[in-house]
Amino acid sequence: MNAITVSLVVALCVFAGGVGGLALHRVMPKTHLTKETQEVIRLGTSMLSVVASLVLGLLIATAKTTFDRTEHDIRSYAAELILLNETLRDYGDTAAAPRKLLREYTSQLLEDNWPTASERPVVMENQVAGAMLEHVREAIRALAPVDAGQRWLQDQALQINVSLLRQRWLLIEQDGPSVQPVVVVILVSWIALIFATFGFNAPRNGTVLAAFLICALAIGGAFFLILEMDDPFAGVLKISSAPMVSALAHMVP
């Protein structure tokens, strides 16, 4: 399920919890509706609300950290691609072959992570693209420097290429959700229970129902943000492709 569907399900569960509390109040025996009973429920709800707030804040912080880290890694990766291209440009015309391969790799990387066709999925680990980057290294190693300057540039290009290979695998290994579904299910259960206790102690009127609906939608929106930021290459809040587009623009022949 996508983030919008999950957020709507979360909002429905929370709203159902509040409505269930209102219905429960109607069928409970009078002996269970005393002030002392309501006070105990209120104290328990307060404790659970604190725990739920902490967990929700932790989920938002974790998802935001994942998003920011991936965005930083993409910008760093794009900068390394530009640096490698400029190093090969300084080497001279004999480095045209690795530069061409690097340009093809960057174009493929851009298409894999930001596909132009909306129905195409994001592909983090494309073996064809990985082979292209390996061929760039082979083409750099095949260069025959004629002086100390070209030899130094060749060494620098190889070091940058190795760094790109390392960063590529880091991006691949970091791909995947950092927010586990079981945590979301438990947290939503807690929040639904909290709203059930709110409904248990609330008067039964349209204003209360409207308040429950607005709060449920707001909480669903919070989970929408969490799930969107936890998947940086898809959805509404995906990482911008501008750094890679800029890198490709620097690789003109």
DABEL-V982625 format. One line per field, one symbol per residue. ss: DSSP state (2 for helix, 1 for strand, 0 for the rest). psi: psi as a letter, one per 40 degrees, with the letter a starting at -180 (. if undefined). Layout:
BEGIN
ss: ???
psi: ???
END
This chain:
BEGIN
ss: 0022222222222222222222222220022200222222222222222222222222222222222222222222222222222222222022222222222222222222200000000000002222222222222220000002222222222222222222222222220000002222222222222222222220000222222222222222222222222000000000000222222220000
psi: iiddddddddddddddddddddddddeiideefidddddddddddddddddddddddddddddddddddddddddddddddddddddddddadeeddddddddddddddddddghdhdehihhdghdddddddddddddddeigieiddddddddddddddddddddddddddeiihehhddddddddddddddddddddeiigiddddddddddddddddddddddddegeeiadfiiieddddddddefi.
END
